[in-house]
Amino acid sequence: MKLWGGRFEKDLDRDVLEFTTSFGIDQRLWPVDIDGSIAHARMLGAQGILSAADSAGLVKALTELKQDIAEGKVVLDPNAEDVHSAIEVALNQKIGALSGRLHTARSRNDQVATDVRLYLRGQIDELRAELKELQTTLFETAEKHTTTVLSGMTHFQHAQPVSLAHHLLTYFWMLDRDLGRLADCRERMNLNPLGAAALAGTGFPLDRKATAKELGFAGPIPNSLDAVSDRDFIVEFLSAGSLIMMHYSRLCEELIIWSTPEFGFVELGDEVTTGSSIMPQKKNPDVAELIRGRVGQLYGNLMGALTMMKGLPLAYNRDMQEDKVYLFEGLDLVRVSTRMMNLMLQKASWKPERMAASLAGDFSNATDLADDLVRKGLPFREAHEVIGRLVRQSLETGVALEKMKLEDLKKCSSLFDEASLKVIPHLTVMNARISEGGAGVDAVKAQLQVAKTRLATK
């Protein structure tokens, strides 16, 4: 059964039917489609557009149908044009001609727009909960490593020492911004398209506020053309999802590098790594590599959605059927990647001793020697030059800065004294970063308190 066809004499070509059908993609919308239909049927009865008996009959039948599908007692027709047609066919088989009254004052255009908003709203709520779990893992790991020192990098070169806690909390705050973007996206999309009908509204006296309230929307979309033609919320979600995946990719890159023998900062768990069919010694960070590789897929979904919408005149166009391909692929990818990131971090074994060893002779304590000279009255640019000569001396002699004696320092400046030797240890250098948000242990502990408060917020 098609939802249209009265003016057509010939059947749709089978190849065209296969080309245009969307059931394989949109079948996941069936629960929210029925929820929307229940709200619509109840409103039609309340407004006197349908009799109270017809409205109640539709609500009862739809409620039972939802339960039957959930329990597997009813299977939607996979040959249907879309999930909406499949549900209407199933409803017709259940209650006969009464099912035909459900579509009064409603088009598939506002029906689809409603379904996608309801579905994505629920998915955003679940994704945000998963992001919170990942944040918690980062937080709990950071709490254990406030004194685990490694070199912070710029240009992927050793720069200044930081703690593993400080490093991991960087990703905590990335996720915090991601959570904010998702919340903003959810708020903007949480408006009701129902009642816009095909594009211009309807002559029936609908109560759009009533269906909005029942479905948990903040209110109706003010403009009927906008209600059926807007897909900004999909683009916005895919944009937010792309940023999430970019953040994951950066962390995955570090985990991949840090798990190499040259670094040895972390060992990824057996649960998230694989071996080689020819090299028995291999332990490959496949999960991290796949997340890093699949970022491009989500970027493609975003570009596909943007390109789909860029030239569409108002209002609905069939091009927009493809929005769910981009949305569902992108959504599924972000959610599974979030769970995999959490699992990977939970199963990671950190190696503080290797991080500490990597600091030996790395010059990440050089800036603090320059600051020592500044405190003794030397302009910073001159102090910078002095320490540059000291670094060159270290390279030539093979004596690391932290191993130098006072006489070694004095070869470059007479201003050095016994106190200068005390600023060189890497842990001391790190703890000297006392500014808010800095890498010192006390500053990181204060940051952890702020992060703990953020975790407690919804």
C-alpha positions in Angstrom: 0.0 0.0 0.0 1.3 3.4 -1.0 0.3 6.6 0.7 -0.3 8.2 -2.7 -1.1 7.0 -6.2 -4.7 8.1 -7.0 -3.7 10.1 -10.1 -1.2 7.5 -11.4 -2.2 4.9 -14.0 1.0 2.8 -14.0 2.9 1.2 -11.2 6.3 2.6 -10.2 9.2 0.9 -12.0 10.8 -1.7 -9.7 14.2 -0.2 -10.1 12.8 3.3 -9.3 11.1 1.8 -6.2 14.4 0.3 -5.0 16.2 3.6 -5.8 13.7 5.8 -3.9 12.8 3.6 -0.9 14.3 4.6 2.5 13.0 1.9 4.8 16.4 0.4 5.2 17.7 3.7 6.6 14.7 5.2 8.5 13.3 2.1 10.1 15.0 3.0 13.3 12.6 5.9 13.6 9.6 3.6 14.3 9.2 4.3 18.0 9.3 8.1 17.7 7.1 7.9 14.6 4.4 6.2 16.7 4.9 8.6 19.6 4.3 11.5 17.2 1.2 9.8 15.8 -0.2 9.2 19.2 0.2 12.9 20.1 -1.4 13.9 16.8 -4.3 11.6 17.2 -5.0 12.8 20.7 -4.9 16.4 19.7 -7.3 15.8 16.8 -9.8 14.4 19.2 -9.3 17.2 21.7 -9.9 19.8 18.9 -13.0 18.0 17.7 -11.4 17.3 14.3 -11.9 13.6 15.0 -14.6 12.2 17.2 -13.6 11.3 20.7 -14.2 7.6 19.8 -12.0 7.7 16.7 -9.3 9.6 18.5 -9.3 7.1 21.4 -9.4 4.2 19.0 -6.3 5.5 17.2 -4.4 6.1 20.4 -5.2 2.7 21.8 -4.3 0.9 18.5 -1.0 2.9 18.1 0.0 2.2 21.8 -0.7 -1.5 21.2 1.2 -1.5 17.9 4.2 0.0 19.5 4.3 -2.7 22.1 3.7 -5.4 19.5 6.7 -4.2 17.4 8.9 -3.9 20.4 8.1 -7.5 21.4 8.5 -8.8 17.9 4.8 -9.8 17.4 4.5 -7.4 14.5 7.3 -7.0 11.9 7.2 -4.0 9.7 7.2 -4.6 5.9 10.8 -4.2 4.7 9.4 -3.6 1.2 7.6 -0.4 2.3 8.5 2.9 0.8 9.6 4.2 4.2 9.0 3.5 7.9 6.0 5.8 7.9 4.3 3.8 5.2 5.2 0.6 6.9 3.6 1.7 10.2 0.5 3.0 8.5 0.1 -0.4 6.7 0.5 -2.2 10.0 -2.0 0.1 11.6 -4.5 -0.5 8.8 -4.1 -4.3 9.2 -4.9 -3.9 12.9 -7.9 -1.5 12.8 -8.9 -1.2 9.2 -10.3 2.0 7.7 -10.0 4.0 11.0 -6.2 4.1 10.4 -6.9 6.4 7.4 -8.1 9.1 9.7 -4.8 9.4 11.4 -3.2 11.4 8.5 -5.9 14.2 8.8 -4.1 17.6 8.9 -0.7 16.0 8.6 1.8 15.5 5.8 4.8 13.2 5.7 6.8 16.4 5.6 6.0 17.5 9.1 5.8 13.9 10.3 9.4 13.2 9.1 10.7 16.4 10.5 9.1 15.6 13.9 10.4 12.1 13.9 14.0 13.1 13.2 14.0 15.8 15.9 12.5 13.4 18.5 15.1 10.7 17.6 18.1 12.9 17.6 17.0 14.6 20.8 17.0 11.2 22.6 20.3 10.2 21.0 22.0 13.5 22.1 20.9 12.7 25.7 22.4 9.3 25.5 25.6 10.6 23.8 26.0 13.2 26.5 25.8 10.6 29.2 28.5 8.5 27.4 30.7 11.6 27.1 30.3 12.2 30.9 31.4 8.6 31.5 34.5 9.3 29.3 35.1 12.5 31.2 34.9 10.5 34.5 37.5 8.1 33.3 39.9 11.0 32.4 39.2 12.6 35.7 39.8 9.5 37.8 43.0 8.7 35.9 44.2 12.3 36.3 43.6 12.1 40.1 46.2 9.3 40.3 48.9 11.0 38.3 49.3 14.6 39.7 53.0 13.9 40.3 53.7 11.7 37.3 56.0 14.0 35.2 56.5 14.0 31.5 57.6 16.6 29.1 54.9 18.9 27.6 55.5 19.4 23.9 55.5 22.2 21.4 56.3 21.4 17.8 56.4 17.8 19.1 59.7 18.7 20.8 60.2 18.7 24.6 59.2 22.1 26.0 58.4 22.2 29.7 57.5 19.4 32.2 53.9 18.8 33.1 52.1 16.0 34.9 50.1 13.3 33.2 47.1 14.6 35.1 47.5 18.0 33.5 47.9 16.5 30.1 44.8 14.3 30.4 42.7 17.1 31.9 43.2 18.9 28.6 41.0 16.3 27.0 38.5 16.6 29.9 38.0 20.3 29.0 37.7 19.5 25.3 34.9 17.1 26.1 33.3 19.8 28.4 33.1 22.1 25.4 31.7 19.2 23.3 29.0 18.7 25.9 28.1 22.4 25.8 27.8 22.3 22.0 25.5 19.3 22.1 23.4 21.0 24.7 23.1 24.1 22.5 22.2 21.9 19.5 19.5 20.1 21.5 18.0 23.3 22.7 17.8 24.9 19.3 16.3 21.7 17.7 13.7 21.1 20.5 10.8 22.7 18.6 7.7 21.1 17.1 7.2 20.8 13.3 3.8 19.0 13.6 1.0 21.1 12.2 3.1 22.6 9.4 1.6 19.9 7.2 3.2 19.9 3.7 4.5 23.4 3.9 1.8 26.0 4.5 -0.1 24.7 7.5 -3.6 23.4 7.4 -7.2 24.7 7.5 -8.0 22.4 10.4 -8.0 24.1 13.9 -4.9 22.3 15.2 -3.4 22.9 18.7 0.3 22.8 17.9 1.2 23.8 21.5 -0.6 20.7 22.7 1.4 18.3 20.6 4.6 20.2 21.4 3.9 19.8 25.1 3.0 16.1 24.9 6.2 15.4 22.9 8.4 17.4 25.2 9.1 20.2 22.7 9.6 23.7 24.0 6.9 25.0 21.6 5.9 25.0 17.9 8.3 26.1 15.1 6.9 29.6 14.2 7.0 29.3 10.4 5.5 26.3 8.6 7.9 26.6 5.6 10.8 26.5 8.0 9.3 23.7 10.0 9.5 21.2 7.0 12.6 22.5 5.3 15.0 23.1 8.2 17.8 20.7 8.6 20.2 23.0 10.4 20.0 20.9 13.5 21.4 17.9 11.6 24.3 20.0 10.2 24.9 21.4 13.7 25.0 18.0 15.3 27.4 16.7 12.6 29.5 19.7 13.2 29.6 19.1 16.9 30.2 15.4 16.3 33.1 16.3 14.0 34.8 18.3 16.8 34.3 15.4 19.2 35.9 13.0 16.7 38.8 15.4 16.1 39.4 15.5 19.8 39.4 11.7 20.0 41.8 11.6 17.0 44.3 13.8 18.8 44.2 11.6 21.9 44.4 8.5 19.8 47.5 9.8 18.0 49.2 10.3 21.4 48.2 6.9 22.6 49.6 5.3 19.4 52.9 7.2 19.8 53.1 6.7 23.5 52.6 2.9 23.2 55.6 2.5 20.9 58.8 0.9 22.4 60.6 4.2 21.8 58.2 6.0 24.2 56.7 3.2 26.3 54.6 5.7 28.3 51.5 3.5 28.1 50.6 -0.1 27.4 47.1 -0.5 25.9 45.1 -3.4 27.1 44.8 -6.7 25.3 41.0 -6.0 25.1 41.6 -3.1 22.7 44.6 -4.3 20.7 45.3 -7.0 18.1 48.3 -9.0 16.9 49.9 -9.8 13.6 49.3 -12.8 11.4 53.1 -13.1 10.7 54.9 -11.2 13.5 54.1 -12.8 16.9 55.6 -10.0 18.9 53.2 -7.3 17.7 50.6 -5.6 19.8 48.8 -3.2 17.5 46.7 -0.2 18.7 43.9 -1.0 16.2 41.1 0.7 18.1 43.0 4.0 18.3 44.0 3.8 14.6 40.4 3.1 13.5 39.0 6.0 15.5 41.7 8.2 14.0 40.9 6.9 10.5 37.1 7.2 10.8 37.2 10.9 11.6 37.3 11.5 7.9 34.0 9.5 7.5 32.3 11.9 9.9 33.8 14.9 8.2 32.3 13.5 4.9 28.9 13.2 6.5 29.1 16.8 7.5 30.1 17.9 4.1 27.5 15.7 2.5 24.7 17.3 4.6 26.0 20.8 3.9 26.2 20.1 0.2 22.7 18.5 0.1 21.2 21.6 1.6 23.2 24.4 -0.2 21.0 24.8 -3.2 17.5 23.6 -2.1 14.6 26.0 -2.7 11.9 26.1 -0.1 10.3 24.0 1.1 10.7 20.2 1.1 12.7 18.4 -1.6 13.3 14.7 -1.9 17.1 15.4 -1.7 16.4 15.7 2.1 15.6 12.0 2.3 19.4 11.6 2.3 19.8 13.7 5.6 19.2 10.5 7.6 22.0 8.7 5.8 24.5 11.4 6.9 22.9 11.8 10.3 22.6 8.2 11.3 26.1 7.2 10.0 27.7 10.1 11.8 25.7 9.6 15.0 26.5 5.9 15.2 30.2 6.6 14.6 30.4 9.2 17.3 28.7 7.0 19.9 30.7 3.9 19.2 33.9 5.9 19.2 33.0 7.4 22.5 32.5 4.0 24.1 35.7 2.7 22.5 37.7 5.7 23.8 36.4 5.1 27.3 37.2 1.4 27.2 40.7 2.1 25.8 41.5 4.5 28.6 40.1 2.2 31.3 42.3 -0.7 30.1 45.4 1.5 29.7 48.5 0.8 31.9 50.5 4.0 32.4 54.3 3.8 32.9 55.5 6.8 35.1 59.0 5.5 35.2 59.4 5.7 31.4 58.0 9.2 31.4 60.5 10.2 34.1 63.3 8.6 32.2 62.4 10.5 29.0 63.1 13.8 30.9 66.8 13.1 31.4 68.8 15.7 29.5 65.8 17.0 27.6 66.4 20.7 28.5 62.7 21.2 29.5 64.1 22.8 32.6 66.1 25.5 30.6 63.4 28.2 30.9 63.6 28.1 34.7 67.3 28.7 34.7 66.6 31.7 32.5 64.0 32.8 35.0 66.5 32.4 37.8 68.8 34.9 36.1 65.9 37.3 35.5 65.2 37.2 39.3 68.8 38.1 39.8 68.4 41.2 37.6 69.3 40.1 34.1 66.9 41.2 31.3 65.1 38.1 30.0 66.5 38.4 26.4 70.0 38.4 27.8 69.2 35.5 30.1 67.7 33.6 27.1 71.1 34.1 25.3 73.0 32.8 28.4 70.9 29.7 28.7 71.2 29.1 25.0 75.0 29.0 25.5 74.6 26.7 28.5 72.5 24.3 26.4 75.2 24.2 23.7 77.8 23.5 26.4 75.6 20.6 27.7 75.4 19.2 24.2 79.1 19.4 23.7 80.0 17.9 27.1 77.2 15.4 27.4 76.4 16.7 30.9 72.6 17.3 31.3 71.5 20.6 32.9 70.1 18.7 35.9 73.6 17.0 36.4 75.6 20.2 36.2 77.6 21.5 39.1 77.7 25.2 40.0 81.1 25.6 38.3 79.5 24.4 35.1 76.8 27.0 35.3 79.2 29.8 36.2 81.1 29.2 32.9 78.1 30.9 31.2 77.2 33.5 33.9 78.6 34.6 37.2 75.1 35.3 38.5 74.4 31.6 39.1 74.7 30.5 42.7 73.8 27.5 44.9 70.1 28.5 44.7 70.3 28.1 41.0 70.9 24.4 41.3 67.6 24.0 43.2 65.5 25.2 40.4 66.7 22.6 37.9 64.9 19.3 38.9 62.0 18.6 36.6 59.5 18.1 39.4 60.6 21.5 40.9 60.2 23.1 37.5 56.7 21.7 37.1 55.6 22.8 40.6 56.9 26.3 39.9 53.9 26.7 37.5 51.6 28.0 40.2 49.3 30.2 38.1 45.7 29.2 37.8 45.4 26.5 35.3 49.1 25.8 35.4 51.0 22.5 35.6 52.1 22.6 39.3 50.7 20.0 41.6 48.7 22.5 43.6 47.3 24.2 40.5 46.3 20.8 39.1 44.6 19.8 42.3 42.6 23.0 42.2 41.8 22.3 38.5 40.6 18.8 39.5 38.2 20.4 42.0 36.7 22.6 39.2 36.5 19.5 37.0 34.7 17.6 39.8 32.1 20.3 39.9 31.7 20.2 36.2 31.1 16.4 36.3 28.3 17.0 38.8 26.4 19.3 36.4 24.0 18.0 33.9 
